[in-house]
């Protein structure tokens, strides 16, 4: 680095001595930046050297990533500022259109965080999306960064004149983009096929400009440029030993044209800079620091040519620090393109009402709320400053034509064993704001879930649920046998088949986006049977429970976790009260009773890698109902328990039972690598009959357990292995989970 600074100092000294000798007209300098995905970070490194020498650039042309970097540089950002900004961006989240969990509606969070794959399923035909990402996050990020020049419609009026290349996917023709919304033009230039969906501008469907012109040097020369600085981050043809997969062969085929074109275009380039990016790919966004450094090193190899160019220029290039407005006052909002969704619906999602003063981050969050509904393929907006200093938002929306989806996932855990889920979801089935969803779960324990929800947001929403679950398991005998059964003296556990079907009708309203109150009625059919214990009067074993229960219920939910499975921050509360009114004739001793329970959690973090999750739960029965099948039971590890069952490390499933309980759990999560977690947990509980009456709930915990585990986040859900043990019974259990819980 010291050597580099000395060289630059010598060059600047020579420039200063030679400027007095310059008598000819200054050359017009053009800068052309090629596409190359993440490899385009090298452009920033080259621009840092150009800035350090004080070279004035008169026109910029770019394609794809070259268009993104070039447009920001043309907007007035220095290379140093771009370097700092790009280091703070999570490119995985931006490129993949990942929206924060808070952006999704309460219903979508609770019902759709269990599928690995989602495909449009219209007219009973599966179709593939035109791209993995809609590019909405990319557009929002670019527009935010380009706010200082958002009023400029003609790109030749930018601080440095600029144009970029895109491709008309219908005609295959290259399109030179020189006016419009700068962020939208650049988004089209970088719409890499299959990764990003095409961008529609003035009825033209556009994709990545690299398909037709990845290095627009001739178009740049036509602007009257005398000297061209070119930065080429395109791939070279690969050797045979690296052509060992279909994707690599397809990339090689695509590179034939661009590489052949470069043989001619390189001759047209006065100062040709070719960073060494052979060790990187178009998606190496996590290695941006190294790629930028390579771009800087490549530019240093052309230091003499760059310094000679600077010697022919006079004056000083001033690139002040650009600032994005921290707050905006939006006075009016205009929508175009909406047909199925009303203005009030969209304003509600954007959280805009009347004249609003808000931060740009709050505005971006509102846009994410709208797009995360998946009701829109695109939301392109422009902010126009008014004479009074407020902004008018003009938004062009494209409603999604996809209303039905086929979703799938895989899962394994120690309770339900192996399973595959197939889901069909449909929006607008009967009403504009409704959603119907059917899960069919096939495997060792087949199940189904059906949901129908008419979403009225902060008004009264209506829901229907139906769920069927089953599993075979050794169950604590106290959950099955009556208190006076003499067999309890000899039997601790009974291998039983549990079948549960639950149907609910409910009304729900939101106090805030993350806070829901619901009331409703429930029908539950519960059947418990064992073939282990024999009864001469019952063929094939004993049926302990075969009852239909009717109840009323109320619930209160709060959920602000940033991640369902590995939260770093947020609060969760789930309170439930069930009043059981009647039971079918099988339960002859039934009396009306109620069950109240609540779970609360708080997640917080220290730094980027270490987070903690503190959880507490409790419940009790009001009056004696003449049944213990709906008592509380804890033990094992799972996230999809039914009824009043819950997890507890150190014990097997459904091991500890009682009509009341309290439990506390603390989990430490250390993210060793990205999406790789080391987890350590401790939990403590008291559970038996009437602990809130006897005061036992305040005593020293009777049960404790500990767990250590390793979890990896994958596209089909967490892959987890946990070893748990308890000092009371001096035994341990392994628990495994693969895939999202359902």
Secondary structure, 3 states (H helix, E strand, C coil): CHHHHHHHHHHHHHHHHHHCCCCCCCCCEEEEECCCHHHHHHHHHHHHHHHHHCCCCCEEEEECHHHHHHHHHHCCCCHHHHHHHHHCCCHHHHHCCCCCHHHCCHHHHHHCCCCCEEEEEECCEEECCCEEECCHHHHHHHHHHCHHHCCCCEHHHCCCEEEEEEEECCCCCEEEECECCHHHHHHHHCCCCEEECCEEECCEEEEEHHHCCCCCHHHHHCCCCCEEEEECCCCCCCCHHHCCCHHHHHHHHHHHHHHHHHHHHHHHCCEEECCCCCCCCCCCHHHHHHHHHHHHHHHHCCHHHHHHHHHCCCCCCCCCCCCCCCEEEEEEEEEECCCCCCHHHHHHHHCCCCCEEEEHHHHHHHHHHHHCCCCEEEEEEEEEECCCCCEEEEEEEEECCCCEEEEEEEEEECCCEEEEEEEEEEECCCCCCEEEEEEEEEECCCEEEEEEEECCCCCCEEEEEEEEEEEEEEEEHHHCCCCCCHHHHCCCEEEEEEEEEEEEEEEEEEEECCEEEEEEEEEEEEEEEECCCCECCECCCEEEEEEEEEEEEEEEEEECCCCCCCCCCEEEEEEEEEEEEEECCCCCCCCCEEEEEEEEEEEEEECCCEEEEEEEEEEEEECCCCCCCCCEEECECCCCCCCCEECECCCCCCCEEECEEEEEEEEEEEEEECCEEEEEEEEEEEEECCHHHHCHHHCCCCEEEEEEEEEEEECCEEEEEEEEEECCCCEEEEEEEECCCC
